[in-house]
Amino acid sequence: MKTTFFWFRRDLRLSDNTALFHALSENQQVIPLFIFDSNIIEELPKNDARISFIYKQLQSINEELKKIRSSMLVLKGSPKEVWQKIISEYEVKNIYFNKDYEPYAIKRDTEISTLAKNNNIAVFSYKDQVIFEENDVLKDDETPYTIYTPYKNKWLKAFSSTLCEAKKSENHLTNLAKTQFSFPSITSLNFNLSSIKVKPYSLANLESYEAERNFPAIDSTSYLSPHLRFGNISTREVINNTKHQSEIFLNELIWREFFMQILFHFPHVVNQNFKVKYDQINWRNNEKEFVLWCEGKTGYPIVDAGMRQLNETGYMHNRVRMVVASFLCKHLLVDWRWGEAYFAKKLLDYDLSANNGNWQWAAGTGCDAAPYFRVFNPYEQVKKFDPKLKYISRWVKDLHELSYPSPMVEHKFARERAIATYKKGLEGV
């Protein structure tokens, strides 16, 4: 019997899933598949919290499928080798998946599509993780935006509620194949469950988001980002639930799509400055200082609180992310790529486009970035956003002990050094 496969990736849900909706409404005998991509996970520790999160979400989906006498096929390996094996074992008619816009994903999907075509298999891909994809919001001359505000304005002008209509994939689950695949144990996949937990998200009461979002001690953020990153909720559902509650929250979702289209159109940003004129910056890149930053031992309490929160929980408050990133790039003159790579290892919500875009923003090297002479004053940030030291006290337990380090560099000196270093680098262009 000819079989259709639906390939889960960044869309780990059964409801409101575009490609799954099309696969199920257009076919019978649909097998849901997830591949733990060895090209990605081999670089991660066995107990990576994101792997544990994905695994538990797959488990949850599989439990739902068992209720209708179906199941998910979960495999591990290089996607091309996995698909070659599947094609050799099944008479595959169609492959459905939702689009991904990162450079590696584009290369992977092109490779799989070519493999499918060579085996007379039809491939169908759909927009799902965004409202507008790479070429949907362009300037009048058909070139991509590199400044956020005009992009946002065009996005909002083009937006309509019909773009957020749910794809009722959950209504067609009976067209899944009645298969009973053995769901792999975490150890058989050669992973260990992490002790770090992903917090549940909340989209209620976002009316106070604008007023409270910069104060880390209030802890009023939605905790949505890892769930949106791995797709256990659709972007459409998020916007339907939030667009009337908070304009600022919607703006953050638009930033997400802005950075995605930047990465698509300018893939060199993965490991190069968006603005080439910053290529001559003479980074100090002191390894000992970088380790102290990673460990939260800089002597600047707001920086240390952020890094300790990240190391312990996989989260960091957004305001604090800006402070710690600015500190690394400006106070210590460490290349933004070092910080970006560390965040990539630790953040539960790590998303290449947003992480890269925000780090280059902080360093001044990115599109629509903070000017190089803007250097966050960590002390002023505390006065404004954690005046009672509630957030700092939670994460820096040794704040008032003799063991707590003195500031590793004096702010005024660091600021002047950073501005002079940037200025010299830019003069050499």
N, C-alpha and C positions, 0 to 999 in steps of 0.2 A: 504494500500500500504506500502511495506517495505521501510524504510527510512534510509539513511546514514547521519551521523552527522560529520561535521568537527568542531573541538574544537580549537578556537583561544586562544593563551596564550601569549607567548613572540614573536609573529609573526603577528603584527597588520597591515597586508597589503594583497591586493588581487593579486599583481604581484610577480613573482619569489618566490613562497611559496611552498616548497616541498610537505608537506602533503596535502595541498589544491590541488595541481596539481594532485596527485594520486587519491584523493577523487573524483575530478571532471572528470578526464579522464577515471576512472574505474567504475563510477556510474552515475545514474541520481537521481533526487529528493534529492539532497544534501542540508541539512540545516546547515548554519553556526551558531555557538554558541559561546557566550562568557559568562563566569561566573565570577562575582565579588566575589572572594573567601573570605568569612567571617572569615576564620581562619587567614587570613593575614590582611584584612582591619580593623578589629575590634580594632587592636592595633594602628591604625593611626588616626590622627585628621580628622574631617569631611571635612575640607578644604585642605587636603593634595594635593600639587601641582601635584604629580604624578597621583593621581586618576583623577584630572581634565584633565590632558594630555591624559590619557587612554580614558576617556569618550569622549573627542573631537575627538580623532582618530577613535573611534567606530562610532561616528556620521558621520564622513566623509566617512567611509566605507559603512555605511548604505545608505547614499545618493547615492553612486555609484550603490549599489544593487537595489535601487528603480528604476533606469533607465532601468533595465532589468526585472522589475516587481517581484523582490525578496526582501528579507530583512533579517536582522540578529535577532536571538533570544538572548536577553540579560537578564540574570537572576542573582540573588544574593543569596548566601548561602554557606553552606558547600558543596564542590564538590560531595561528596558521596550522600548526601541527594538530591541534584539537579538531579544527574543522576538517582537516584532511582525513582524520580518523572517523569523524561523524559521517562524512560523505562516502567513506568506504563501507560503512555499516548500515546506512539508511538510504532509501531512495528519496533523496531530498528534492522537493519541488520548489520551495520558496524559503527565503531567509528574510525576516523582518527585524529591524532595530531602529532605535531613535538616534538621531545625529549627535555627534560629539565634535567639538570645534578646536580641540587642542592639537598641536602638531603631531604628537605621537599617535593620537586617536585617528587623525585623518590618514596617516600613513598605514596604520593597521587596517582601517576599514577599506581603504583602496586595495590593499593586498587581499583581503577576504573577498571583496567584490570581484576581483580578477579571478581568484580561485573558483568562485561560484560560476562565473560566466564560462570559464573553461570546462565546467562540468554541466553546462546547460541548466543552471539553477538561477531562478529570478531573485533579485535582491531589491527590497523596498525599504527606504529609510525616510524618517519623518522628523520634522521639527517638534521638539517636546520640552526641552529644558529651558527654553527662552520664549518670550513673547515675540521678539523680533530677532532674527538671526543676522548673519554677517553682512548681507547686502540689502536688508530691509529698510535700514535707516541710514541714508547717505546724504551728502551735500547735494546741492542742485546740479553740480558738475559731475555727479556720480562717483566722487571720491569719498573715502571714509572720513568721518569726523575724528579729530585728535584732541578736541577740547570738549569737556563734559557738558557744560551748560547749553550750547547750541544743540548738541546731541540729545540731551534731555528734552529740550523744547520740541524738537522734531519728533521724538519718541512719543511724547504726550499728545501732540497734534495728530499723529497717525493712529494712536490707540483707540480702540473701541471695545465695548463689552463683549462683542461677538468673538474676539480673539481669546477671551477667557472662558468660553463655553467648555464645559467638561466633556472629555472623551469617555463615554460610558463603557469602558472596557469590562468593568465588573458585571455588566449585563449579559456578557457573551461567554462566560467561563465554561459553559457546558460544551463548547467546541474545543476545549483542551483534550488532548489524547488521554485515554484512560490507562495511564502508565503507573507503575509502582517502582520507581527508581529508589535505590537505597541511598538515603541522605547521608553524606559522609560525616564522620565524627571530626571534631576540630583537630584531634591528634593525627588522624589519618591524612589530613591535609598538611601536616607538619607545622601547625600553628599552636600557640598557647593562648588561652583566654587572658585578656588584660584585666588588671584590677581597676583601670580607669573607666569610668562609666560615662556614657553620653546622656546628658540631661534631656528630659522630654521638653518639647517646645510648647509655647503658648502664644496664640495670636489674639488673645483677649486683652482688653484694656490697654490698647495701644494709643489711646488719646493722650496719655501722659508721656509717650515716648520722646517727643521733642524736648520737653522740659527736663526729663530725667536722664536722657541717654548718655550724657557726658560725665555722670557721677558714678564711678565704679562701686562705691560702697552701697548704693541703693539696690544694685543687682536687679534692675528692671528690664533687662534685655530679654528678647524672645527666646534665645537659645535655638533659633531656627536654623542657623547656618549649616551645621553638619547634616541635618535632615534634608535640607534643600540640596546640599552638595551631592548626596547619594540618592536623592530622588525618592525618599519614602513619603514625600508630599509633592504635589505638582506645583509648578510656578503659577499656573492658572488659579489653583485653589488658594494659594497664598494671597495673590492680588485680589481675588474676589472677597477674601476675608479681611483685607487690610486697607484697600484703597480709599474707603470712606472714613477710616479711623485716623490715618496719619499720612499726611503728604510727605513728611520727612522719611518715614519708613519706606514709602513707595520710591522715593528718590534713591534710597540705598539699593533697592532692587534694580533700579535703572543703572546705577553705577556698576552693578554686577554684569549687566549686558554690555555696557560700554567697554569694560575691560576685556570681555570675551571677544568683542569685535576688533579691539586693538590687537589682541594676541593672534587672531586669525589673519588680519591684514599685514601685521608687522611681526612675523614669527621670530625675527632676530632678537626681540626683547627678552626671550627666554634666558639668554646668557650675555646679552649686550645692552648697552645703554640705548634707550629710545632716541635720545638726543646725542648724536655722535660728538658734538662739541665738548661733551663732558668726558671723552675718552682719555684726555690728558691729565685728569685729576690724579695727583700723587698720593694714593691711599697709604696710610701708615701700616695698616694690617699687622698690628702687634698681636701675636698669637696668645700671649699670656693675658693681655687685656680682654681679648675676645672670650677666652674661657671664663674670666671673672664676670663678664656680661652674661654669658650663657647660664652661669650658676646663680645669678642674682646676688653678686657680691661687689657691686660697683661703689657702694657708699652713698648712692643716691636712692633714698627709700622708695620713691614711686617707680623707679626703674627696676629695683630689686623685687618689689612686690609683684610687678607684672611678670617678670621672668620666673619667679618661684610659682606663681599661679599657673603659668604655662607648663612648667616642668611637672607639676603635681597633678594637674587636671586636664591638660590638653586644650584649655580655654585661656583667652586673655581678653579683657575688656577692650573695646575698640578705641576709646580715648587713650588708654594706656599703650596700646599697640603703636600709636603714632609717637608717643613719648619715647618708648624704648628704641624704636627704629631711628628716630632723629638722633637720639643719644649715641647709638652705635656709629652712625654715618658721620655725624657732625662733631660730637664731643671726642670720639675716639678715632675718627677718620678711618674706619674699617669699611671696606668695600661692601656695598649693599648686598652683593651676591652671597656673602658669607651669612648675613642675617637671614636672607630669603631662604637659603638652604636649611638653616637651623629651624626656622618656622615650618618648613616643609616636612621636617622629621617629627615635629611635635604637635602641630595644630590638628585637632579633630576635624575642623572644617577646611583643611587645606585644599585650596583650589588654585591651580597654577595661575590663571589669568588675574584673579583678584590679589593673590599674594604678591605676584610680580608687579602688578600695577601699583599697589600700595607701597611696596618697598621703593620702587623707583620714584614715586611721589615724594616720599620722605627724604630720599637722597637728593632730590632736585634733578635727577637725570631722565625722568619719565615725561610722558605727554601730560600737559596740564598740571605740572608738578609744582610743589612749593618752591619759591625762589631760593637760590643757594644761600642767600644771606639771612633767610628765616631759620633761626636756630631756637628750638624750644628751650625755655628755661625750666628745668625740672622743678625748681622751688616754686616758681610762679604757678606751674600746673597743679602742684599740691594745694596752694592757697586757694585756687579757683575751684578745683574739682574734688579735693579730699581734705578740706580744711580741718576736720576733726580727727584726721588720721585713721578713720575706721577701716578703710580698705587696706591701707599700709599695715596697720596693726594686725590685721587678719593673716597676712602672708609673711610679714617680716617679724617673726616672733622674738628675734634677738635685737630689736631696734634700740632698746635702752640698755643693752648689755655691753660690757667692755669688748666682747668678741666682735661686735658689729664694726665693719671696716670704716675707715675715714674715706671721704670722697676720693676716688682714684685720680681725678683731675679737677682743677678749679674751674668753675663755670665760665667766668669772664675770660680767662686765658684760653680755654677750649673754644669758646665762641670766636674770639679774634683769630686763633690759629686756623679754624675751619674756613672762615671767610677769606683769609689770606691765601690758603691753599687752593680753594676753589677759584679765586680770582686769578691766581698765577696759572692754574691749569687752563682756564678759559682764555687768558691772554695768549697762550701758546697756540691757539687754534688758527 
